[in-house]
Amino acid sequence: MHMALDEVLLQQVMSGQRPPTMRLWRWIERALVIGSHQSVMNEVDLAAAEDLGFVITRRMSGGGAMLCEPDRTITYSMYLPDSIVAGISFRKSYALLDGWAVRAFNELGVPASYREINDIISPRGKIGGAAQARRRGFVLHHTTMAHSMDVELLPRLIRLGRERLAERGVRSAEKSVSPLSWFTSLSCDEVARKLHAYFTREFNASDAEVSRAELEMARRLVESKYSRDDWINRLP
């Protein structure tokens, strides 16, 4: 549903049905989210995912596999005209669009910074990673951050460094992870509220809801695309 909402809300911004939007969202089940150009076969240990109760899904944007859990993961998506990143290289656009989150973390006392191309990091490793999709003059940019994580899960679930099983597909990079909870006593909910407040203040943003019509469009897209094996298991 979250993958479908990203596509729907991007289309809504592209068509002028809603203004540029940031959606801050949470997870209700364990999920492994792979990038649009990846192969499930190469990236995911399917037996471990089943044993540990992780749903596998594919997003419309690029990048590597992400491990997401309820009350332990925070994600935000931005749906924007590409005029916001005009004159900036693709590589530099990630740091620009995630800069506000880095500043928000610094305000909370988290020693966050940015590492090209697409990582929010601490001195101890990766806090979160971003991915993008570009469509006809518009940008979907989203970033997934670990509030807390059992770092031992990553090598069990994601086939980092293991033999390639399919010739095609971008491989995930092997990087050490440092969840936010290593640096703050704030809960996942509290950090999300702080991010919301910081974004609202920095960009003079106003709150809005996902409409019933948008939710219904997303539900239809789940049925026709995002829940289907031919989408999730496709070879790029």
Backbone hydrogen bonds, N-H to C=O, Kabsch-Sander energy under -0.5 kcal/mol:
donor,donor_aa,acceptor,acceptor_aa,energy
5,L,1,M,-2.7
6,D,2,H,-1.9
7,E,3,M,-1.4
8,V,4,A,-2.6
9,L,5,L,-3.1
10,L,6,D,-1.9
11,Q,7,E,-2.1
12,Q,8,V,-2.3
13,V,9,L,-2.1
14,M,10,L,-2.6
15,S,11,Q,-2.2
16,G,13,V,-1.0
17,Q,12,Q,-2.2
18,R,12,Q,-1.1
21,T,79,Y,-1.7
23,R,77,S,-3.3
24,L,22,M,-0.5
25,W,23,R,-0.6
25,W,75,T,-3.5
31,A,68,C,-2.6
32,L,55,V,-3.1
33,V,31,A,-0.5
33,V,66,M,-2.5
34,I,32,L,-0.6
34,I,57,T,-2.7
36,S,61,S,-3.5
38,Q,35,G,-1.8
43,E,39,S,-2.1
44,V,40,V,-2.7
45,D,157,L,-2.9
46,L,44,V,-1.1
49,A,45,D,-2.5
50,E,46,L,-2.1
51,D,47,A,-2.4
52,L,48,A,-2.4
53,G,49,A,-0.6
53,G,50,E,-0.8
54,F,49,A,-2.8
55,V,30,R,-2.6
55,V,53,G,-0.5
57,T,32,L,-2.5
59,R,34,I,-2.2
62,G,132,Q,-1.7
66,M,33,V,-2.3
68,C,31,A,-2.8
68,C,66,M,-0.5
72,R,69,E,-1.6
73,T,69,E,-1.1
74,I,145,M,-2.4
75,T,25,W,-2.2
76,Y,143,T,-2.0
77,S,23,R,-2.8
78,M,141,H,-2.9
79,Y,21,T,-2.8
80,L,78,M,-0.5
80,L,139,V,-2.4
82,D,137,G,-2.7
84,I,81,P,-1.7
85,V,82,D,-1.0
86,A,83,S,-1.1
88,I,85,V,-1.9
93,S,89,S,-1.8
94,Y,90,F,-0.8
94,Y,91,R,-0.8
95,A,91,R,-0.7
96,L,92,K,-1.9
97,L,93,S,-2.4
98,D,94,Y,-1.8
99,G,95,A,-0.8
99,G,96,L,-0.6
101,A,98,D,-0.5
102,V,98,D,-1.8
103,R,99,G,-2.3
104,A,100,W,-2.3
105,F,101,A,-2.5
106,N,102,V,-2.4
107,E,103,R,-2.0
108,L,104,A,-1.2
109,G,106,N,-1.4
110,V,105,F,-2.6
112,A,110,V,-2.5
113,S,121,I,-2.1
115,R,119,D,-2.8
119,D,115,R,-2.3
120,I,128,G,-2.4
121,I,113,S,-2.5
121,I,119,D,-0.5
122,S,125,G,-3.1
125,G,122,S,-1.3
126,K,176,S,-3.0
127,I,120,I,-2.8
128,G,120,I,-2.0
129,G,144,T,-1.9
130,A,118,N,-2.4
131,A,142,H,-2.2
133,A,140,L,-2.0
135,R,138,F,-2.4
138,F,135,R,-1.1
139,V,80,L,-3.4
140,L,133,A,-3.0
141,H,78,M,-2.4
141,H,139,V,-0.6
142,H,131,A,-2.4
143,T,76,Y,-2.4
144,T,129,G,-2.4
145,M,74,I,-3.3
146,A,127,I,-2.6
147,H,72,R,-2.6
147,H,145,M,-0.7
148,S,72,R,-1.7
151,V,149,M,-1.1
153,L,150,D,-2.5
156,R,152,E,-0.6
156,R,153,L,-0.5
157,L,153,L,-2.3
158,I,154,L,-2.9
159,R,43,E,-2.9
160,L,158,I,-2.6
162,R,159,R,-1.4
170,V,37,H,-2.7
175,K,173,A,-0.7
178,S,126,K,-2.7
180,L,146,A,-2.5
181,S,147,H,-3.2
182,W,179,P,-1.6
183,F,180,L,-2.6
184,T,180,L,-1.1
191,V,187,S,-2.5
192,A,188,C,-2.3
193,R,189,D,-2.3
194,K,190,E,-2.1
195,L,191,V,-2.4
196,H,192,A,-2.4
197,A,193,R,-2.4
198,Y,194,K,-2.5
199,F,195,L,-2.7
200,T,196,H,-2.4
201,R,197,A,-2.2
202,E,198,Y,-3.0
203,F,199,F,-2.3
204,N,200,T,-0.7
205,A,200,T,-1.2
215,L,211,S,-2.4
216,E,212,R,-2.4
217,M,213,A,-2.3
218,A,214,E,-2.3
219,R,215,L,-2.5
220,R,216,E,-2.2
221,L,217,M,-1.8
222,V,218,A,-2.3
223,E,219,R,-2.0
224,S,220,R,-2.2
225,K,221,L,-1.9
226,Y,221,L,-1.5
227,S,222,V,-2.3
228,R,225,K,-1.5
231,W,228,R,-1.1
232,I,228,R,-2.4
233,N,229,D,-2.9
234,R,231,W,-0.9
